[in-house]
Each structure stands twice: as C-alpha cells, then as structure tokens.
Amino acid sequence: MKLGLALAGGGVKGAAHIGVIKALEENGIKIDAISGTSIGSIVASLYAMGYSTEKMLEIFKFFSKEIMKTNAKHFAGNLKTSKRLLGYGILSGENTEIAVRECAKEKGVKNLKDIKLPIAIPTVDIVKSKKYVFTNKEQEGDYYITDAQIAKAVRASSSYPRSICTL
C-alpha cells in the first residue's frame, strides 16, 4: 500500500506537520507522495527535497520570523493601488520564496522536476477564479503546472491572497 500525505495551512502552527512526519517515520510508515498548501507547502517541499525532520525544525525556527515579517512598503503600495483593506496581501511571500530557494539550492534543487518524491502544491488565483496545482508529475489538464521553480510554487501557495474587504 502506498501513502500520500496532505498538509494543510494554518500559519506558524504548521510546524506541527514536522512532528507528524517524524511520528510516521518513527513507526516505519513510508510517505510515497506529499502535498501541502500554505505552510504545508513549505514543509512538504522541504520533506520532498530530502530534509530530515530535525533539519526541517531547525530551518523553520531560523526562517519563521523572517517569513512572517510584514513589508510596510508592500502593504502600503497595495492599499494605495487596490483601495482594499489588505491590498493584495499583507505578506508578499518574498521572504518565503527566498527561504525555500536557499534550502533548495543546498539540496541541488531548483525546479519541481528536480524532486524525486511526487509532490503537489495547490494554489488559487482569486482574481481569475482559477485553481492551479504545481507538481513534478505529468498530469492532464490545463491547471497542472510542472515547469516551475519550487520556491515560486511554494510562494504562490503561501502568499496571502487579495482581500475582498473594501474601505
């Protein structure tokens, strides 16, 4: 039997995903495919790239404060241009992309196709009302994206979406 693990979002509470993976490993349960959205995409990508749970926790502790920093220029610029309370997001996702790119570089990974473990990172384009899934396995359908950098896919899944709350 094969096991696929789907990890949810939830902000910094997503560090709990690392503990789940560790418990599965300690009990001899092999993960054959992984997916995740938002913080789950960060953990899923690190795992798929071959990081141990101990190293993932170190990485999470190191980068978590940077990832969660609000960029005032990004926030103000989006508020001004969109006339919406949250603009196009409080967090640009830039810090997330940088962190994942650095981790990927350490493992010799750049693109999704460089990862051997099957991975899926779902995203939504709220403006166009379209769903997309970044994956390293060829799939049929125009909403699957296989030719992308892992860091950009994680950023797309982790960025706070455009708000519908107007001033």
N, C-alpha and C positions, 0 to 999 in steps of 0.2 A: 504494500500500500504506500502511496506517495502522499506527502503532506505539504500543503501550501498554507502560508501564514499571512494573514491580512492585518496590518497595523493601522490604527485609527489616528486621528488628530487629537488635539487637546492641549496644545501649548507645552509648557515645561513638564507637565505630568506625563508626557510621552516617554520620559526616561524610564518609566515602568516597563516599557516594551523590552528594554535591555534585560531586565530581570526575568521576564517571561522566556526570552530566548535562552538565557542561562539555565533556567529550570528545565526547559525542554532538553537542552544538551546534557545536563547532569543526569537526566533519566534516559539517555540513549535514544532520544527521539530526533531523527534527522529531518531538517527542513529542506524540501526539494524545490520550492519556489517561494518567493516572498513579494508582497506588495505593501504599499503604505501611502497614506495621504497626509499632507502637512508634516507634523513632527514625525509621524510614522514613516514618511518617505525618507527622512534623514536617517532614521535607524535602519530601515530596510536597505538603503543604499550602502551604508557602512557595512552591514552584515553581508550583503551580496558581493561587496568588494573584498571580503575576507578578513575583516577586523574581528578580533576576539571580543567577547562581551566586556572583559576587563578594559581593553583598549577603547572600546566604544564609550564606556563610562568616563574614562579619562578625557576623551575628546569632547564629550558632552559637557563635562564640568568646565573645560577650558574655553569652549566656544559659546556656551549658553548665554553669558552676559552680553557678548558682542552681538549675537544673533537677535536678542530681544531689545537692543537699543533702538529707540525711535529716532529717526533722522528728521530734525526740525525743518530743514530745507525741503525735504521730500514732502513732508506733511503740509507745510505752508504753501508750497507750489501747487500741490494737487487741490488744496482747499480753494485757492485763488482761481484756478482754471476750471474746476468742475462745479464750484458753488455747492458742494456737498460737504456735510459734516466730516466725513472721513476721507474725502477726496478719492483717490484711487488706492487708498490703503495707508494705514499708519506706518507699516513696515514695508520697505521697498523690496525686501528679500535679498538685497545685495550682499549683506553680511552672511546670510545662509549660503548663497552661491559661492562666495569666497571660501568659506569654511569647507564646504563639500569639495570644491575644486582642489584645495590643498590636500585633503585626505585622499582624494582620487589620484592625485599626482604621486603621492607617496607609494601607492599601490600600482603605479604604471597604468592607470585607467584614465581615459578622457571621455570616451563615448559609451553609451549604453551597450553597444555591441562588444565592447572590451570586457564585459562582465559575463562570466560563465553561468552563474546561477540565474535561472529565469527570474526576472523582476518586472513588476508593473507599477507605474506611478500614475494614478488617475488625477486629472485636473479638470477644471471647468473654466471656460471663457464666458463670464457672465454677460459681457457686452453683446456677444454674438449668440448667447444661449446655446453653446455647443460644448460637448464633453470630448475630452481627448485622453488617451492613455499612452504614456511613454513606456515603451517596453523594448527588451532586447531580443524578443522572439517575433519572427514574421507572423503577422496576423492579417486577415482580410478585413477591410473596412477603412473608410477614409478618416476615422477618428483615432487610428493607431499611428503613433509616431515612433519609428525605430531609428531614425538617423538624427540623433541629438546628443548633446553633451549631458552627462549625468548631473553635473552641477546645475545646468539650466533647467533640467526636468524637475529636480528637487525644488528649485526656486519657484517654478511655476506652481507646484503643488503646495508650497509653504507660504506664499505671499498672501497677505490679507487682501480679499477681493474688494472691488469697488462697492461702495455703500450706496443704498438707495435712500438713505436718510438725508433730506434736503434741509437747508437753513430756512 
